[in-house]
């Protein structure tokens, strides 16, 4: 093996990574440190201040090219959700489940199941307000404590659904790009690990909270209605950074309460000509996306069926969302207004996508310098010149110090992911865990897709909204009207236990 020469650029990159991680630990935004680190690495490599200034633009531009399909899917899915809201189809999709909440035990698992399904397709952003408005009051009347409701929603939405992000594909897309792995493989393994973590966390939390479940009574609902948050929300909101914290700030408020009569009034407020279409799209939308998931999953269990290649899964999800959005807007607005309103929905979708994910670009741009596949355009390397593999070369130079243990490396990546999630964002650390996975995998003799999925679990479960109080867990606690720190305490042991078991499973399933 050729000897590795560690240059000033390698040390600048290593210091940049350390500065970013330290910034995350202090819960500050890492965009500026990422930009400064990009400048310093390029300056150390090229010795040109002009090239270093240009790299600030190049890094975000390269990241945007690599990740734009993710932004597009978010925008199209958000536009579909807005179209469904105009028809009140979103409420119709979940309202029938109120009837099966006969007691608090059933209500706990119904809340988790419905939150998971909605969050899988639309992220937890609409799931939390929708489930809290329609299903949480019924669950509380059935005897479920508000804290248990908040725990079920957080584990299923911010945890299970967001950490795998199987349908929209944001998290596995970022992880795979940074690790140099297949996005489909990362997504499949992240889905498996998220289900292991989530099922374990749900059952441990249920066992610890089940004694608080009481017989059904409308008096419970009246008592819950009179409660309010404990005043911590505003302080904690300012402690978060971006993406999921941005979502938390946008959704954190007192939970709406929809009684049976209010739901009927809401649904009947839809114009008479829209009522039929409201019901149609409440059924058609989940069926359409179940068909998409079947198209993605069935070839894995039935090899004779054609398998979606590369980014075909994301294109199918985005295309289905766009088609349903246009049809739903046509049903809601009629043919004349459909053209303008559809365009407005897509514009709103892009606004949300860049609010939620835009800050990831300069962060990902810095970590892309560490991967040889993307470093060239950022550093301004043209022609046949070979770009550096900064992080890989750093790991290779220290390979003799790394224990040849799959468990050591996997848990190390998990811990790094959890540390990056401390800032309350969830996705900010994915470029780091992905790049680290791609560099450590050869030294550890592991598949980079496995390590990337493990790191993704640590980052998103921690910062996405289950383990830190300044994440979008603020929104969940606000809707459930429970102290957010009480939710963190109730979630800590179940979630950490689930993450440990899932990491052990990753080591055994994909050695």
ABEGO torsion letter per residue (X at the ends): XBBBBBBAAAAAAAAAAAAAAAAAAAGBBAAAAAAAAAAAAAAAAAGBAAAAAAAAAAAAAAAAAAAAAAAAAAAAAAAAAAAAAAAGAAAAAAAAAAAABABAAAAAAAAAAAAAAAAAAAEAAAAAAAAAAAAAAAAAAAGBBAAAAAAAAAAAAABAAAAAGAAAGAAAAAAAAAAGBBAAAAAAAAAAAAAAAAAAAAAAAAAAAAAABBBBBAAAAAAAAABBBAGAAAAAAAABBBGAAAAAAAABBBBBBBBAAAAAAAAAABBAAAAAAAAAAAAAAAAAAAAAAAAAAAAAABAABBBBBEAAAAAAAAAAAAAAAAAAAAAAAEAAAAAAAAAAAAAAAAAAAAAAAAAAAAAAAAAAAABAAAAAAAAGBBEABBBBBAAAAAAAAAAAABBBBAAAAAAAAAAAAAAAAAAGAGAAAAAAAAAAAAAAAAAAGBBAAAAAAAAAAAAAAAAAGAABAABAAAAAAAAAGBBAAAAAAAAAAAAAAAAAAAAAAAAAABX
